[in-house]
Amino acid sequence: MNDRRRPSRPPKSRPPKRKPDPARPVDIDPVRMAAVETLRAVRERDAYANLALPPLLKQRAITGRDAALATELTYGTCRAQGLLDEVIAACSSRPVAEMEPAMVDALRVGVYQLLRTRIPAHAAVASTVDIVRFENGTKLSGFANAVLRKVTEKDEQGWLDELAPDAATDPIGNLALRHAHPRWIAQAFADSLGGEQELADALAADDARPAVHLTARPGEISADELAAITGGDPAPYSPYGVRLEAGAGDPGDLEPVREGFATVQDEGSQLVALAATRPEVGGSDARWLDLCAGPGGKAALLGALASLDGGALDAVEQTAHRADLVRRATEGLPVAVHVADGREPGLEPGYDRVLVDAPCTGLGALRRRPEARWRRKPSDIGELSKLQRELLLSAIRLTRPGGIVAYVVCSPHLAETEGVVADAVRRTGAEEIDARPWFPDVPDLGEGPSVQLWPHRHGTDAMFCALLRA
Ligand SMILES: C[S@@+](CC[C@H](N)C(=O)[O-])C[C@H]1O[C@@H](n2cnc3c(N)ncnc32)[C@H](O)[C@@H]1O
């Protein structure tokens, strides 16, 4: 597996002109095969690539540089899928949707290597054709060979110049393809950003590998101590946050995480949970509620903060196994977990603070889920925003007059963010307060009153937070 150490191939290098020989024993490269099999699990079983690949690598004893290459090929191919499919379609007389799906998995990994890695073209083509022959037979391997040879005629830039919509007349379509995002997601980002000026930066940051962030559990360990132990840096905005280098290994292996003094949690998630605790509520402030708590990241932070001041947290989660995760995440804290529908949880109203971290499209955390951007559909929005509106209305009903409701989603889509909040304000008369002062020292928070964080501005997931006074 030395080929990736070789220098960059010239853009027009061609694979050897050989006809697949049915008699030749097929020499399958285990690294590429692991990538192809993971793509199949994603396609057939709706698997998450980052959960499906590691056990496969372990089972096949693929380690070190080979494991790193398998990871890059798998996640990179998942992320770039729409772009890869456009190139495959341009090199074939048949639409991708009409091709044998198992062959398409292999073709995508092959085209990814040709366009986005320094692997020599002949190695990318030969290894892909071998996999197709092994999996799908000689006829399809000949087809795959022909497609891949055509792909090698241009590099990524050349294909983008040919296939991307005109930047002058369709800037969003152009940037969407250049950064391998579905157009509707690029459009949603542009709508939230208020135009296309920052869109290229937003999409590029969404394509980059995110750093891992940790939360130092309040009352147990400080961020400075945690940074010193883990070799990370104190996070710029969250007083409990630590940022680790991207690719710093499995954070679950870190001692403070194993011992429960720290959790893996994006800094944006920390900031929105903290914002829920900061505005004055006047009077009692000991009864807090997390209405959508699973798997428990924010509940653990809120529970730890509540315990410092003698308060307590109720944590509601609809799914029993996710409620178990909340119990585990909040062990030892004053947190009561309830398996219930947050729309009718059957709890006594009168909470001082309620967090609604509603189920959402997750468009704000696409960089953490390689396949998510092609799996999500615009049609997901309608049902989710209905649930989000109902959960927020329930949260307002459960909050005492003067108490604070924090509405949070990990998405910048306006139908999931401002649309939901405007609906609740209209229906209940709750007052939306300016959330920005409760994100101290965080720059570029726009015109408010809500806060939209962004990977390209803040290095966090694209979390949204609105604060309402009941
Ligand atoms: C965005 S996640 C919450 C993440 C969590 N706050 C954390 O920081 O770890 C949304 C959660 O809401 C749960 N959920 C979905 N519908 C719900 C409902 N009607 N009532 C309560 N929880 C619900 C989902 O199972 C999911 O665990």
The ligand as a MOL file (V3000), in Angstrom:
LIG
                    3D

  0  0  0     0  0            999 V3000
M  V30 BEGIN CTAB
M  V30 COUNTS 27 29 0 0 0
M  V30 BEGIN ATOM
M  V30 1 C -30.9050 16.4830 18.9800 0
M  V30 2 S -31.1680 15.0940 19.9420 0 CHG=1
M  V30 3 C -30.8150 15.6980 21.5450 0
M  V30 4 C -29.3430 15.7030 21.8750 0
M  V30 5 C -29.0860 15.8620 23.3610 0
M  V30 6 N -29.7270 17.0400 23.8960 0
M  V30 7 C -27.6100 15.8830 23.6880 0
M  V30 8 O -27.0510 16.9800 23.8340 0
M  V30 9 O -27.0160 14.8270 23.8150 0 CHG=-1
M  V30 10 C -32.8990 14.9500 19.9780 0
M  V30 11 C -33.4160 13.8390 20.8550 0
M  V30 12 O -34.8210 13.9810 20.9540 0
M  V30 13 C -35.4030 12.7000 20.9990 0
M  V30 14 N -36.8230 12.8520 20.6390 0
M  V30 15 C -37.4080 12.7560 19.4190 0
M  V30 16 N -38.7120 12.9920 19.5060 0
M  V30 17 C -38.9700 13.2620 20.8120 0
M  V30 18 C -40.1400 13.5820 21.5270 0
M  V30 19 N -41.3170 13.6950 20.9220 0
M  V30 20 N -40.0200 13.7640 22.8660 0
M  V30 21 C -38.8590 13.6540 23.4950 0
M  V30 22 N -37.6990 13.3540 22.8540 0
M  V30 23 C -37.7770 13.1670 21.5380 0
M  V30 24 C -34.5690 11.8920 20.0330 0
M  V30 25 O -34.6930 10.5070 20.3260 0
M  V30 26 C -33.1730 12.4370 20.3200 0
M  V30 27 O -32.5410 11.6570 21.3020 0
M  V30 END ATOM
M  V30 BEGIN BOND
M  V30 1 1 1 2
M  V30 2 1 2 3
M  V30 3 1 2 10
M  V30 4 1 3 4
M  V30 5 1 4 5
M  V30 6 1 5 6
M  V30 7 1 5 7
M  V30 8 2 7 8
M  V30 9 1 7 9
M  V30 10 1 10 11
M  V30 11 1 11 12
M  V30 12 1 11 26
M  V30 13 1 12 13
M  V30 14 1 13 14
M  V30 15 1 13 24
M  V30 16 1 14 15
M  V30 17 1 14 23
M  V30 18 2 15 16
M  V30 19 1 16 17
M  V30 20 1 17 18
M  V30 21 2 17 23
M  V30 22 1 18 19
M  V30 23 2 18 20
M  V30 24 1 20 21
M  V30 25 2 21 22
M  V30 26 1 22 23
M  V30 27 1 24 25
M  V30 28 1 24 26
M  V30 29 1 26 27
M  V30 END BOND
M  V30 END CTAB
M  END
